[in-house]
Every structure is written in C-alpha cells, then in structure tokens.
Amino acid sequence: MFEYFYHELELLTGDDAGANFIAITDPGTFLEKQAVEKGFRQVFLNFADIGGRYSALSYFGIVPAILMGVNVGELLERTLVMMQACSAGVPVRQNPGVYLGGIIGELARQEKNKLTFFLPDNLKPFGKWLEQLIAESTGKRETGILPVMGDFYASNNHYGKDRVFVFINQAENFNEAWNTKIKEMEDAGFPVVKIELEDMLSLGQEFFRWEIATATAGAILGINPFDQPNVQENKEITAAMLANLEQGNRSGEIMPLFNDKGMKFYGRPGGYPIAENFIDHLFSQAIEGDYVSIQAFIPENEHTTTYLEQLKKKLEEGLHLATTYGFGPRYLHSTGQLHKGGANNGYFILITGGNKNDIEIPGRKYTFGKLKKAQAAGDYEALINHNRKVIRIELGEKVNEGLSTLKNAVNEALTLQLKFV
C-alpha cells in the first residue's frame, strides 16, 4: 500500500512526497529507516516491548485517535483508573481485568470457549479489535478462545453449551430489550458477562481491562498470550508464492477439483462433484463444540458484508455451531492464528474472487489482486498443512451473483445436516 500511494504522490509532488506520511513503529525497524530516507513528516517510535495487539493505548492507537479528534486526555485519565484497579496489589475479586480473565479462562477449560459478544453498532469496530486480541493471543498449542460476534436479533435456540455471552454497551442504552436478552440467556443457563460504559471515552478502560483479562486467560490455559507463531508461517508461504510470481513461475497453482454453478471448488476429494454435496461433505463430521469459519478474500462492501452475515446466520442456525466470518487478509492477523494453532475443530470455507478492477504495484511484477490471491492460497495451504477441514470456493468476477449462488447451495446442503442441540 505504501509503495502505491508514495508513487502516486511522487508523481504529483516530486521529492516532497514523503512529507505526506507519518510512521508509527518500533525502534530499529525497516519502516523507521524508510521513513527517514523518504523524509516522512513525523516518526513516532513506540516502546519496543509492547506487542501489536496490546498496543491500542500506545502511539499505535493514540496518534490516530488524536488525528480523529478524540479527547485523548480524558480517555487516558479514565484509563488510569482502570490501570490502578488492575494493579498487582488488588485482590482478584476486586481486580476487573484479572477477574474477567479468570472467568473466561476457567470457562474455556470447561470447553465453554466460544466467547460471543453483543455490541451496539457504534462499538462494532471495538469488536474487531477484541477478535484479534483474544483469538491471536489464546489460539495456540491446540487450545484457545474463539471470539464470535453475535446477532442481537437472532433466535436463542441454536446456541450450544460451548457459549459464553458478553454484553457491552453504554449504561444508558441497557434498555428493556437488552435486559430481556440477558435474562433469557441467564435463564437458559448460559454464563453471561455484562459491561456498562459511561460513554465512548470509557473505551480506553475497556482496552486495558481486556488486555489484562486476555493475558490472565492465557496463563490459565497454559499458553504464551504474547506470541503468534502461525501468523509468520502464513507470511512465509505467501512470500514463496509471490517470489514464484516475480520469476514468472506459475507451476505452484492448484487446479480445482471441479466446476459447478459458475464456481470453482478446491479441497480434498469427497462427496459428489456438485456444490451442495461438496459442502455437505465438509460438515459431515461436525459435532457439538465445533465451529465454522467463513474466510472471504473478496471486495469488502455493504453488499458482500450483508451476504456474509446472511451466510453466517444460515450456518449457525442450521448446524447449531458457532460461526464466524472475516475478510482477508485482515483476519490472518486475528482469528488466523487460532485457526492453525488452536484445537482442530474448525470447518473452513475460504472464498475468493472479484479482482476485475486490479491495480499494479509499483516496483513489483504482480498486482494487488495477485497479492491478495497469493495470501488466500497461502492461508489455504497453511490450513491443509495443519490438517484442517477446509474447502476453497472461487466465485469469479461477479462476486454478488456468486455469493447468492453459494448461499443457495449452502441452504441445500443444510437440509442434509443434523442439529447438535
């Protein structure tokens, strides 16, 4: 991305192109060197001992917040209150971060490891951060906690015993509908966590609380919550594929098993070469406590998001399994770690397509579309290497039509599936 935008600005401003950029990085990185060489407007050097997903309250999160006009002073003042409440001398039951981490960690040890969040629309971006923090921190050594973004208006009768529910909202917005939903979950016997925010400036407190909670849960699960070994593995596979492209070598391309309904299907042989039968075969071994993940390397927009939400809902209600979805390549740095490093109980549908409006990358022999395709292929290969249950579906250029066809095929496949509750 930097290479593309720097090139575009260089055409407009010449040697002054670098003045349009700032860098936020650790000391001694390639980015720091590049920023100095290119004449960036500013370089913010962060503390090197803060891991990426734990860095929301460092320069990585605070500088963008200032540029967005957030009252960072008030946000950090409130965060200090949570920081003191989570300090080492505070007893566990009075320590908001450690207590929360103890709850979700111990429940995960009892196989209640699908942490399902209900958030209002204005907190949905916070949910994406929680997703990365929790999944990437805990998903390793064949264990982990899967964060799931819940649908507030969905029926409650398709949830399995592996669920823990978290409701986060501003205090004034916990109205009758929210409180009724919470009571329904509690009456059904599900563990429920309720977190009230004073207002949006209380998010700093929640960043800190959840960082402490995640580290605590990791300790309870017996894993290191600060590394991400399988993320690097995926990068190395993708880099090798891109190196082949640079050399004009296409020998590594995988041929589809079959074509049906305008889509190409990849995966291990199994079932009939018909879309709905192939999808049915993927889920044929699923049992209670498993989960489904939709991984979409397609354009992210209102239409595709709606389709994936509908597909997620169909799978969750049809299989009674926790179901997530994410757009690639973003999810590779969040749930991607858990997919490869966590328990082998996921069923993965990797969707690609929609690279018609492709753009060249300056100084490279491949385009953004080919880069994205290599990242998808790299994730697919990594999942295969870890013996995960995965299929890949290429929709072609007409992504919306392909998603509609895929949704119909999933509906047909679900008619053959049993429910697990």
C-alpha positions as a Markdown table, in Angstrom:
| # | Residue | x | y | z |
|---|---|---|---|---|
| 1 | Met | 0.0 | 0.0 | 0.0 |
| 2 | Phe | 2.8 | 2.4 | 0.9 |
| 3 | Glu | 4.6 | 1.8 | -2.4 |
| 4 | Tyr | 1.4 | 2.5 | -4.4 |
| 5 | Phe | 0.4 | 5.8 | -2.6 |
| 6 | Tyr | 4.0 | 7.0 | -2.4 |
| 7 | His | 4.4 | 6.5 | -6.1 |
| 8 | Glu | 1.1 | 8.4 | -6.8 |
| 9 | Leu | 2.1 | 11.3 | -4.6 |
| 10 | Glu | 5.6 | 11.3 | -6.1 |
| 11 | Leu | 4.0 | 11.9 | -9.5 |
| 12 | Leu | 2.2 | 15.0 | -8.0 |
| 13 | Thr | 4.8 | 16.4 | -5.6 |
| 14 | Gly | 8.1 | 15.0 | -6.6 |
| 15 | Asp | 10.7 | 14.8 | -3.8 |
| 16 | Asp | 8.2 | 16.2 | -1.3 |
| 17 | Ala | 6.0 | 13.1 | -1.4 |
| 18 | Gly | 7.3 | 11.8 | 1.9 |
| 19 | Ala | 6.0 | 14.8 | 3.8 |
| 20 | Asn | 2.5 | 13.4 | 3.3 |
| 21 | Phe | 3.3 | 10.4 | 5.5 |
| 22 | Ile | 3.9 | 9.7 | 9.2 |
| 23 | Ala | 5.3 | 6.4 | 10.6 |
| 24 | Ile | 4.4 | 4.7 | 13.9 |
| 25 | Thr | 6.9 | 1.9 | 14.5 |
| 26 | Asp | 9.3 | 0.3 | 16.9 |
| 27 | Pro | 12.9 | 1.5 | 17.1 |
| 28 | Gly | 15.3 | -0.1 | 14.6 |
| 29 | Thr | 12.7 | -1.3 | 12.1 |
| 30 | Phe | 12.9 | -1.2 | 8.3 |
| 31 | Leu | 9.9 | 1.3 | 8.5 |
| 32 | Glu | 11.9 | 3.7 | 10.7 |
| 33 | Lys | 14.8 | 3.6 | 8.2 |
| 34 | Gln | 12.5 | 4.1 | 5.3 |
| 35 | Ala | 10.7 | 7.0 | 6.9 |
| 36 | Val | 14.0 | 8.8 | 7.5 |
| 37 | Glu | 15.2 | 8.1 | 3.9 |
| 38 | Lys | 11.9 | 9.3 | 2.3 |
| 39 | Gly | 11.5 | 12.4 | 4.5 |
| 40 | Phe | 8.3 | 11.5 | 6.4 |
| 41 | Arg | 6.6 | 14.3 | 8.2 |
| 42 | Gln | 7.0 | 12.6 | 11.6 |
| 43 | Val | 8.2 | 9.3 | 13.0 |
| 44 | Phe | 6.7 | 8.1 | 16.3 |
| 45 | Leu | 8.9 | 5.4 | 17.9 |
| 46 | Asn | 6.9 | 3.2 | 20.2 |
| 47 | Phe | 8.1 | 1.2 | 23.2 |
| 48 | Ala | 9.6 | -2.0 | 21.7 |
| 49 | Asp | 8.3 | -4.3 | 24.4 |
| 50 | Ile | 4.6 | -3.7 | 23.6 |
| 51 | Gly | 3.1 | -6.4 | 21.3 |
| 52 | Gly | 1.0 | -5.3 | 18.3 |
| 53 | Arg | -2.4 | -6.3 | 19.6 |
| 54 | Tyr | -1.7 | -5.0 | 23.1 |
| 55 | Ser | -0.7 | -1.6 | 21.7 |
| 56 | Ala | -4.0 | 0.2 | 21.5 |
| 57 | Leu | -3.1 | 2.6 | 24.3 |
| 58 | Ser | 0.4 | 3.3 | 22.9 |
| 59 | Tyr | 1.4 | 5.5 | 19.9 |
| 60 | Phe | -0.2 | 2.9 | 17.6 |
| 61 | Gly | -3.7 | 3.7 | 18.9 |
| 62 | Ile | -3.3 | 7.2 | 20.4 |
| 63 | Val | -1.8 | 9.0 | 17.5 |
| 64 | Pro | -4.6 | 8.0 | 15.1 |
| 65 | Ala | -7.1 | 8.9 | 17.9 |
| 66 | Ile | -5.7 | 12.4 | 18.2 |
| 67 | Leu | -5.9 | 12.9 | 14.4 |
| 68 | Met | -9.5 | 11.8 | 14.5 |
| 69 | Gly | -10.3 | 14.5 | 17.1 |
| 70 | Val | -10.8 | 12.2 | 20.1 |
| 71 | Asn | -10.4 | 13.7 | 23.5 |
| 72 | Val | -7.4 | 11.6 | 24.3 |
| 73 | Gly | -6.6 | 13.4 | 27.6 |
| 74 | Glu | -10.0 | 12.4 | 29.1 |
| 75 | Leu | -9.8 | 8.9 | 27.6 |
| 76 | Leu | -6.3 | 8.3 | 29.2 |
| 77 | Glu | -7.4 | 9.8 | 32.5 |
| 78 | Arg | -10.2 | 7.3 | 32.7 |
| 79 | Thr | -7.8 | 4.5 | 31.6 |
| 80 | Leu | -5.5 | 5.3 | 34.5 |
| 81 | Val | -8.4 | 4.5 | 36.9 |
| 82 | Met | -8.8 | 1.0 | 35.3 |
| 83 | Met | -5.0 | 0.6 | 35.3 |
| 84 | Gln | -4.9 | 1.2 | 39.1 |
| 85 | Ala | -7.8 | -1.1 | 39.6 |
| 86 | Cys | -6.0 | -3.9 | 37.8 |
| 87 | Ser | -2.6 | -3.4 | 39.6 |
| 88 | Ala | -0.8 | -6.3 | 41.2 |
| 89 | Gly | -1.8 | -5.4 | 44.8 |
| 90 | Val | -5.6 | -5.5 | 44.1 |
| 91 | Pro | -7.3 | -8.8 | 45.2 |
| 92 | Val | -8.5 | -10.9 | 42.4 |
| 93 | Arg | -12.2 | -10.4 | 43.0 |
| 94 | Gln | -11.8 | -6.6 | 43.1 |
| 95 | Asn | -9.4 | -6.6 | 40.1 |
| 96 | Pro | -11.6 | -6.0 | 36.9 |
| 97 | Gly | -9.1 | -7.4 | 34.4 |
| 98 | Val | -7.8 | -10.5 | 36.4 |
| 99 | Tyr | -11.4 | -11.4 | 37.5 |
| 100 | Leu | -12.7 | -11.2 | 33.9 |
| 101 | Gly | -9.7 | -13.2 | 32.6 |
| 102 | Gly | -10.2 | -15.8 | 35.4 |
| 103 | Ile | -13.9 | -16.2 | 34.3 |
| 104 | Ile | -13.3 | -16.7 | 30.6 |
| 105 | Gly | -10.1 | -18.7 | 31.1 |
| 106 | Glu | -11.7 | -21.2 | 33.6 |
| 107 | Leu | -14.8 | -21.5 | 31.4 |
| 108 | Ala | -12.7 | -22.2 | 28.4 |
| 109 | Arg | -11.0 | -25.1 | 30.3 |
| 110 | Gln | -14.6 | -26.5 | 30.7 |
| 111 | Glu | -15.0 | -26.3 | 26.9 |
| 112 | Lys | -17.1 | -23.1 | 27.1 |
| 113 | Asn | -14.7 | -21.4 | 24.7 |
| 114 | Lys | -17.0 | -19.6 | 22.2 |
| 115 | Leu | -17.0 | -16.1 | 23.6 |
| 116 | Thr | -19.9 | -14.5 | 22.0 |
| 117 | Phe | -20.2 | -10.7 | 22.0 |
| 118 | Phe | -23.3 | -8.5 | 21.7 |
| 119 | Leu | -22.3 | -4.9 | 20.8 |
| 120 | Pro | -24.3 | -1.9 | 19.5 |
| 121 | Asp | -23.4 | -0.6 | 16.1 |
| 122 | Asn | -21.1 | 2.1 | 17.3 |
| 123 | Leu | -19.0 | -0.5 | 19.1 |
| 124 | Lys | -18.7 | -2.9 | 16.2 |
| 125 | Pro | -15.1 | -1.7 | 15.4 |
| 126 | Phe | -14.2 | -2.4 | 19.0 |
| 127 | Gly | -15.4 | -6.0 | 18.4 |
| 128 | Lys | -12.8 | -6.4 | 15.6 |
| 129 | Trp | -10.1 | -5.4 | 18.0 |
| 130 | Leu | -11.4 | -7.8 | 20.6 |
| 131 | Glu | -11.5 | -10.5 | 18.0 |
| 132 | Gln | -7.8 | -10.1 | 17.2 |
| 133 | Leu | -6.7 | -9.7 | 20.8 |
| 134 | Ile | -8.4 | -12.8 | 22.1 |
| 135 | Ala | -8.0 | -15.2 | 19.1 |
| 136 | Glu | -4.4 | -14.4 | 18.3 |
| 137 | Ser | -3.4 | -14.4 | 22.0 |
| 138 | Thr | -5.0 | -17.7 | 23.0 |
| 139 | Gly | -5.2 | -19.8 | 19.8 |
| 140 | Lys | -2.2 | -22.0 | 20.1 |
| 141 | Arg | -1.0 | -25.4 | 21.4 |
| 142 | Glu | -4.3 | -26.9 | 20.4 |
| 143 | Thr | -6.4 | -24.7 | 22.7 |
| 144 | Gly | -7.9 | -21.2 | 22.5 |
| 145 | Ile | -10.9 | -19.0 | 22.9 |
| 146 | Leu | -12.9 | -18.2 | 19.8 |
| 147 | Pro | -14.5 | -14.7 | 19.8 |
| 148 | Val | -17.8 | -14.7 | 18.0 |
| 149 | Met | -19.8 | -11.5 | 17.1 |
| 150 | Gly | -23.4 | -12.3 | 18.0 |
| 151 | Asp | -26.6 | -11.2 | 16.2 |
| 152 | Phe | -28.7 | -9.5 | 18.8 |
| 153 | Tyr | -32.0 | -10.2 | 17.0 |
| 154 | Ala | -31.2 | -13.9 | 16.2 |
| 155 | Ser | -33.1 | -16.7 | 17.9 |
| 156 | Asn | -31.6 | -18.0 | 21.1 |
| 157 | Asn | -32.5 | -21.7 | 20.4 |
| 158 | His | -29.4 | -22.6 | 18.3 |
| 159 | Tyr | -26.7 | -21.9 | 20.8 |
| 160 | Gly | -24.6 | -24.8 | 22.1 |
| 161 | Lys | -23.3 | -25.5 | 25.5 |
| 162 | Asp | -19.9 | -24.1 | 24.5 |
| 163 | Arg | -21.1 | -20.5 | 24.6 |
| 164 | Val | -20.3 | -17.6 | 27.0 |
| 165 | Phe | -22.1 | -14.3 | 26.3 |
| 166 | Val | -20.7 | -10.8 | 26.8 |
| 167 | Phe | -22.9 | -7.8 | 26.6 |
| 168 | Ile | -21.1 | -4.4 | 26.2 |
| 169 | Asn | -23.0 | -1.1 | 25.9 |
| 170 | Gln | -23.3 | 2.3 | 27.3 |
| 171 | Ala | -25.1 | 2.2 | 30.7 |
| 172 | Glu | -28.0 | 4.3 | 29.4 |
| 173 | Asn | -28.5 | 2.0 | 26.4 |
| 174 | Phe | -29.1 | -1.1 | 28.5 |
| 175 | Asn | -32.9 | -0.8 | 27.8 |
| 176 | Glu | -35.7 | -3.3 | 28.2 |
| 177 | Ala | -34.7 | -5.2 | 25.0 |
| 178 | Trp | -31.1 | -5.6 | 26.2 |
| 179 | Asn | -32.0 | -6.6 | 29.7 |
| 180 | Thr | -34.6 | -9.1 | 28.4 |
| 181 | Lys | -32.0 | -10.7 | 26.2 |
| 182 | Ile | -29.6 | -11.0 | 29.1 |
| 183 | Lys | -32.3 | -12.6 | 31.3 |
| 184 | Glu | -33.2 | -15.1 | 28.6 |
| 185 | Met | -29.5 | -16.2 | 28.3 |
| 186 | Glu | -29.2 | -16.5 | 32.1 |
| 187 | Asp | -32.5 | -18.4 | 32.4 |
| 188 | Ala | -31.2 | -20.8 | 29.7 |
| 189 | Gly | -28.1 | -21.5 | 31.9 |
| 190 | Phe | -25.5 | -19.7 | 29.9 |
| 191 | Pro | -22.7 | -17.8 | 31.6 |
| 192 | Val | -23.2 | -14.0 | 31.0 |
| 193 | Val | -20.9 | -11.0 | 31.4 |
| 194 | Lys | -22.3 | -7.5 | 31.4 |
| 195 | Ile | -20.1 | -4.5 | 31.0 |
| 196 | Glu | -21.5 | -0.9 | 31.1 |
| 197 | Leu | -19.7 | 2.0 | 29.7 |
| 198 | Glu | -20.2 | 5.6 | 30.9 |
| 199 | Asp | -19.8 | 6.8 | 27.3 |
| 200 | Met | -17.4 | 6.2 | 24.4 |
| 201 | Leu | -14.5 | 7.8 | 26.2 |
| 202 | Ser | -14.6 | 4.8 | 28.6 |
| 203 | Leu | -13.3 | 2.6 | 25.8 |
| 204 | Gly | -9.7 | 3.2 | 27.0 |
| 205 | Gln | -10.7 | 1.5 | 30.2 |
| 206 | Glu | -12.0 | -1.5 | 28.2 |
| 207 | Phe | -8.9 | -1.7 | 26.1 |
| 208 | Phe | -6.8 | -2.1 | 29.3 |
| 209 | Arg | -9.3 | -4.4 | 31.1 |
| 210 | Trp | -9.4 | -6.8 | 28.1 |
| 211 | Glu | -5.7 | -6.8 | 27.7 |
| 212 | Ile | -5.2 | -7.9 | 31.3 |
| 213 | Ala | -8.1 | -10.3 | 31.0 |
| 214 | Thr | -6.7 | -11.9 | 27.9 |
| 215 | Ala | -3.2 | -12.3 | 29.4 |
| 216 | Thr | -4.8 | -13.9 | 32.5 |
| 217 | Ala | -6.9 | -16.3 | 30.5 |
| 218 | Gly | -3.8 | -17.3 | 28.5 |
| 219 | Ala | -2.0 | -18.1 | 31.8 |
| 220 | Ile | -4.9 | -20.2 | 32.9 |
| 221 | Leu | -4.9 | -22.1 | 29.6 |
| 222 | Gly | -1.1 | -22.7 | 29.9 |
| 223 | Ile | -0.1 | -20.8 | 26.7 |
| 224 | Asn | 2.0 | -17.7 | 26.0 |
| 225 | Pro | -0.5 | -15.0 | 25.2 |
| 226 | Phe | 2.1 | -12.7 | 23.6 |
| 227 | Asp | 3.3 | -14.7 | 20.6 |
| 228 | Gln | 1.7 | -15.7 | 17.3 |
| 229 | Pro | 3.8 | -18.5 | 15.8 |
| 230 | Asn | 1.4 | -19.4 | 13.0 |
| 231 | Val | 1.0 | -15.9 | 11.6 |
| 232 | Gln | 4.6 | -15.9 | 10.5 |
| 233 | Glu | 4.1 | -19.3 | 8.9 |
| 234 | Asn | 1.4 | -18.0 | 6.7 |
| 235 | Lys | 3.6 | -15.0 | 5.7 |
| 236 | Glu | 6.4 | -17.3 | 4.6 |
| 237 | Ile | 4.1 | -19.4 | 2.4 |
| 238 | Thr | 2.7 | -16.3 | 0.8 |
| 239 | Ala | 6.2 | -14.8 | 0.3 |
| 240 | Ala | 7.3 | -18.0 | -1.5 |
| 241 | Met | 4.3 | -17.8 | -3.8 |
| 242 | Leu | 5.0 | -14.1 | -4.6 |
| 243 | Ala | 8.7 | -15.0 | -5.3 |
| 244 | Asn | 7.4 | -17.5 | -7.9 |
| 245 | Leu | 5.3 | -14.8 | -9.5 |
| 246 | Glu | 8.2 | -12.4 | -9.6 |
| 247 | Gln | 10.2 | -15.1 | -11.5 |
| 248 | Gly | 7.2 | -15.8 | -13.8 |
| 249 | Asn | 6.8 | -19.3 | -12.4 |
| 250 | Arg | 3.1 | -20.5 | -12.3 |
| 251 | Ser | 3.8 | -24.1 | -11.6 |
| 252 | Gly | 2.6 | -23.8 | -8.0 |
| 253 | Glu | -1.0 | -23.0 | -9.0 |
| 254 | Ile | -3.6 | -25.6 | -7.8 |
| 255 | Met | -6.2 | -26.9 | -10.2 |
| 256 | Pro | -9.8 | -27.0 | -8.9 |
| 257 | Leu | -11.4 | -30.4 | -8.2 |
| 258 | Phe | -14.5 | -29.4 | -10.2 |
| 259 | Asn | -16.6 | -26.5 | -11.5 |
| 260 | Asp | -20.3 | -26.2 | -10.7 |
| 261 | Lys | -22.9 | -23.3 | -10.9 |
| 262 | Gly | -20.2 | -20.9 | -12.1 |
| 263 | Met | -17.9 | -21.6 | -9.2 |
| 264 | Lys | -14.6 | -23.5 | -8.8 |
| 265 | Phe | -14.2 | -25.8 | -5.9 |
| 266 | Tyr | -10.9 | -26.8 | -4.2 |
| 267 | Gly | -10.2 | -29.2 | -1.4 |
| 268 | Arg | -9.7 | -32.9 | -0.6 |
| 269 | Pro | -11.8 | -35.2 | -2.7 |
| 270 | Gly | -15.0 | -36.2 | -1.0 |
| 271 | Gly | -18.7 | -36.2 | -1.9 |
| 272 | Tyr | -20.1 | -35.8 | -5.3 |
| 273 | Pro | -18.7 | -33.0 | -7.6 |
| 274 | Ile | -21.8 | -30.9 | -7.0 |
| 275 | Ala | -21.7 | -27.7 | -4.9 |
| 276 | Glu | -24.3 | -28.7 | -2.2 |
| 277 | Asn | -22.9 | -32.2 | -1.9 |
| 278 | Phe | -19.4 | -31.0 | -1.6 |
| 279 | Ile | -20.4 | -28.5 | 1.2 |
| 280 | Asp | -22.5 | -31.2 | 2.9 |
| 281 | His | -19.4 | -33.5 | 2.9 |
| 282 | Leu | -17.4 | -30.8 | 4.7 |
| 283 | Phe | -19.8 | -30.7 | 7.6 |
| 284 | Ser | -20.5 | -34.4 | 7.7 |
| 285 | Gln | -18.1 | -35.0 | 10.7 |
| 286 | Ala | -19.1 | -31.9 | 12.7 |
| 287 | Ile | -20.1 | -32.4 | 16.3 |
| 288 | Glu | -21.2 | -30.2 | 19.2 |
| 289 | Gly | -18.4 | -27.8 | 20.2 |
| 290 | Asp | -17.0 | -27.4 | 16.7 |
| 291 | Tyr | -17.2 | -24.1 | 14.8 |
| 292 | Val | -17.4 | -22.8 | 11.2 |
| 293 | Ser | -15.3 | -20.0 | 9.8 |
| 294 | Ile | -16.0 | -18.2 | 6.5 |
| 295 | Gln | -12.9 | -16.5 | 5.2 |
| 296 | Ala | -13.5 | -14.1 | 2.3 |
| 297 | Phe | -10.8 | -12.7 | 0.0 |
| 298 | Ile | -13.4 | -10.6 | -1.9 |
| 299 | Pro | -14.1 | -6.9 | -2.0 |
| 300 | Glu | -15.5 | -5.7 | 1.3 |
| 301 | Asn | -18.5 | -3.5 | 0.9 |
| 302 | Glu | -22.1 | -3.2 | 2.0 |
| 303 | His | -23.4 | -5.9 | -0.4 |
| 304 | Thr | -20.7 | -8.5 | 0.4 |
| 305 | Thr | -20.9 | -7.9 | 4.1 |
| 306 | Thr | -24.7 | -8.4 | 4.0 |
| 307 | Tyr | -24.3 | -11.7 | 2.1 |
| 308 | Leu | -21.7 | -13.0 | 4.6 |
| 309 | Glu | -23.9 | -12.0 | 7.5 |
| 310 | Gln | -26.8 | -14.0 | 6.0 |
| 311 | Leu | -24.5 | -16.9 | 5.2 |
| 312 | Lys | -23.2 | -16.9 | 8.8 |
| 313 | Lys | -26.7 | -16.8 | 10.2 |
| 314 | Lys | -27.8 | -19.7 | 7.9 |
| 315 | Leu | -24.9 | -21.9 | 9.0 |
| 316 | Glu | -25.2 | -21.0 | 12.7 |
| 317 | Glu | -29.0 | -21.8 | 12.8 |
| 318 | Gly | -28.7 | -24.8 | 10.5 |
| 319 | Leu | -25.8 | -26.5 | 12.2 |
| 320 | His | -26.1 | -25.1 | 15.8 |
| 321 | Leu | -22.4 | -24.4 | 15.7 |
| 322 | Ala | -20.6 | -21.1 | 16.4 |
| 323 | Thr | -19.9 | -19.4 | 13.1 |
| 324 | Thr | -17.6 | -16.5 | 12.3 |
| 325 | Tyr | -16.6 | -14.7 | 9.1 |
| 326 | Gly | -13.8 | -12.3 | 8.2 |
| 327 | Phe | -12.4 | -10.5 | 5.2 |
| 328 | Gly | -8.9 | -11.4 | 4.1 |
| 329 | Pro | -6.2 | -10.5 | 4.6 |
| 330 | Arg | -7.2 | -8.8 | 7.8 |
| 331 | Tyr | -8.4 | -11.9 | 9.6 |
| 332 | Leu | -5.0 | -13.6 | 9.1 |
| 333 | His | -3.7 | -11.4 | 12.0 |
| 334 | Ser | -6.6 | -12.1 | 14.3 |
| 335 | Thr | -8.5 | -15.4 | 14.1 |
| 336 | Gly | -6.0 | -16.8 | 11.6 |
| 337 | Gln | -3.6 | -17.7 | 14.4 |
| 338 | Leu | -6.4 | -19.7 | 16.2 |
| 339 | His | -7.4 | -21.4 | 13.0 |
| 340 | Lys | -4.0 | -23.0 | 12.7 |
| 341 | Gly | -2.7 | -23.1 | 16.3 |
| 342 | Gly | -5.9 | -23.8 | 18.2 |
| 343 | Ala | -7.9 | -27.0 | 18.5 |
| 344 | Asn | -8.6 | -28.9 | 15.3 |
| 345 | Asn | -12.4 | -28.4 | 15.5 |
| 346 | Gly | -13.0 | -25.8 | 12.8 |
| 347 | Tyr | -14.6 | -26.1 | 9.4 |
| 348 | Phe | -13.3 | -23.5 | 7.0 |
| 349 | Ile | -14.9 | -22.1 | 3.8 |
| 350 | Leu | -12.3 | -19.9 | 2.0 |
| 351 | Ile | -14.0 | -17.7 | -0.6 |
| 352 | Thr | -12.1 | -15.8 | -3.4 |
| 353 | Gly | -13.0 | -13.7 | -6.3 |
| 354 | Gly | -13.7 | -10.2 | -7.6 |
| 355 | Asn | -10.3 | -8.9 | -8.8 |
| 356 | Lys | -11.7 | -7.3 | -12.0 |
| 357 | Asn | -10.5 | -3.8 | -11.1 |
| 358 | Asp | -6.9 | -4.7 | -10.5 |
| 359 | Ile | -4.0 | -2.3 | -9.9 |
| 360 | Glu | -0.3 | -2.6 | -10.5 |
| 361 | Ile | 2.0 | -2.4 | -7.5 |
| 362 | Pro | 4.9 | 0.0 | -8.4 |
| 363 | Gly | 8.3 | -1.9 | -8.5 |
| 364 | Arg | 6.6 | -5.3 | -8.4 |
| 365 | Lys | 5.8 | -7.9 | -11.0 |
| 366 | Tyr | 2.4 | -8.6 | -9.5 |
| 367 | Thr | -0.8 | -6.7 | -8.9 |
| 368 | Phe | -2.8 | -6.1 | -5.7 |
| 369 | Gly | -5.2 | -8.8 | -7.0 |
| 370 | Lys | -2.4 | -11.3 | -7.4 |
| 371 | Leu | -1.1 | -10.4 | -3.9 |
| 372 | Lys | -4.5 | -11.0 | -2.4 |
| 373 | Lys | -4.8 | -14.3 | -4.3 |
| 374 | Ala | -1.4 | -15.4 | -3.0 |
| 375 | Gln | -2.4 | -14.5 | 0.6 |
| 376 | Ala | -5.6 | -16.6 | 0.2 |
| 377 | Ala | -3.7 | -19.5 | -1.4 |
| 378 | Gly | -1.1 | -19.2 | 1.4 |
| 379 | Asp | -3.8 | -19.5 | 4.1 |
| 380 | Tyr | -5.4 | -22.4 | 2.3 |
| 381 | Glu | -2.0 | -24.2 | 2.2 |
| 382 | Ala | -1.3 | -23.5 | 5.8 |
| 383 | Leu | -4.7 | -24.9 | 6.9 |
| 384 | Ile | -4.0 | -28.0 | 4.8 |
| 385 | Asn | -0.6 | -28.4 | 6.4 |
| 386 | His | -2.2 | -28.4 | 9.8 |
| 387 | Asn | -4.7 | -31.0 | 8.7 |
| 388 | Arg | -7.7 | -28.6 | 9.0 |
| 389 | Lys | -11.0 | -29.3 | 7.3 |
| 390 | Val | -11.1 | -26.7 | 4.6 |
| 391 | Ile | -12.6 | -26.0 | 1.2 |
| 392 | Arg | -11.9 | -23.1 | -1.2 |
| 393 | Ile | -14.5 | -21.7 | -3.5 |
| 394 | Glu | -13.7 | -19.3 | -6.3 |
| 395 | Leu | -16.7 | -17.1 | -7.2 |
| 396 | Gly | -15.2 | -15.4 | -10.3 |
| 397 | Glu | -15.6 | -11.7 | -11.1 |
| 398 | Lys | -19.3 | -11.4 | -10.4 |
| 399 | Val | -19.0 | -11.7 | -6.7 |
| 400 | Asn | -22.5 | -10.7 | -5.7 |
| 401 | Glu | -24.0 | -13.3 | -8.0 |
| 402 | Gly | -21.6 | -15.9 | -6.8 |
| 403 | Leu | -22.4 | -15.2 | -3.2 |
| 404 | Ser | -26.1 | -15.6 | -3.9 |
| 405 | Thr | -25.5 | -18.9 | -5.7 |
| 406 | Leu | -23.3 | -20.1 | -2.8 |
| 407 | Lys | -26.0 | -19.2 | -0.3 |
| 408 | Asn | -28.5 | -21.3 | -2.1 |
| 409 | Ala | -26.0 | -24.2 | -2.3 |
| 410 | Val | -25.5 | -23.9 | 1.5 |
| 411 | Asn | -29.2 | -24.0 | 2.1 |
| 412 | Glu | -29.4 | -27.2 | 0.1 |
| 413 | Ala | -26.5 | -28.7 | 2.0 |
| 414 | Leu | -28.0 | -27.9 | 5.3 |
| 415 | Thr | -31.1 | -29.9 | 4.6 |
| 416 | Leu | -29.0 | -33.0 | 4.9 |
| 417 | Gln | -27.4 | -31.9 | 8.2 |
| 418 | Leu | -28.4 | -32.9 | 11.8 |
| 419 | Lys | -28.6 | -30.3 | 14.5 |
| 420 | Phe | -26.4 | -30.9 | 17.6 |
| 421 | Val | -28.7 | -29.5 | 20.4 |
